[in-house]
Amino acid sequence: MELKEYPDAEMMMMDIADLLASELRTCLVSHDHASLAVPGGTTPGPIFDSLCATRLDWDRVHVLLTDERWVPETSERSNTRLLRQRLLTDNAAAARLVPLYADAPAPEARLEELEEALRPELPLSVLLLGMGADMHTASIFPGADRLEEALHGDSLLVPMRAPGAPEPRVTLSAKVLRGAMSTHIVITGAEKRAALDEARKLPPEEAPVAAVLRDATVHWAEK
Ligand SMILES: O=C1O[C@H](COP(=O)(O)O)[C@@H](O)[C@H](O)[C@H]1O
């Protein structure tokens, strides 16, 4: 794992956006398309604000989430909603969205078709992950009902229910995350920094982010 510490979060978010854009450009030199997986939640919005304005062959970029909360896009909790509002806009409006949600009461009902849409995007060209203070990444939560499958199984996409998650989720599995050509994790604040330091000493069953740390660059700013 490489740890990059930044003097402030604003600078960090712009640097990460530049880095992701540069990795996508490099990938597009030798591939007809590049896949970019990004987190939802409260942290990545400023990265999306910068990245969407970048000049890039966005029509050859396929964007997907690392995980989704099983709620429609009308919900403030929808990660897809965040993507549409802050990443798939401006220059990046030309990118293709690979969905992780489809209308149904529970993820199991649509899992197969979502997995089929995901398969051609693998291995992920560029992966950006977030992390919760409870050391979950994507929606691989400690104490989740299908943690074992998400960490050690062969599935690409895993439905998840967890004490720390108010709604059902779908998440890319650790197998998919670990297969990415390039992995970045973005975290802010002292609490998440302490969680990261703790995760480095724990097994993924207790600290799911540990499953992806080895090959990741972690970007951290206090505030
Ligand atoms: O629920 C989620 O949580 C993590 C961390 O979110 P944050 O709000 O603490 O930045 C996020 O990476 C994940 O995509 C999201 O669904």
The ligand as an ORCA input file, in Angstrom:
! r2SCAN-3c Opt
* xyz 0 1
  O     -22.273      3.801      1.891
  C     -21.214      4.043      1.347
  O     -20.151      4.340      2.115
  C     -18.801      4.430      1.629
  C     -18.126      5.539      2.428
  O     -18.938      6.701      2.280
  P     -18.581      8.128      2.906
  O     -19.902      8.860      2.930
  O     -18.034      7.878      4.291
  O     -17.573      8.748      1.988
  C     -18.760      4.680      0.133
  O     -17.438      4.509     -0.331
  C     -19.731      3.750     -0.583
  O     -19.633      3.871     -1.974
  C     -21.113      4.119     -0.124
  O     -22.141      3.361     -0.754
*
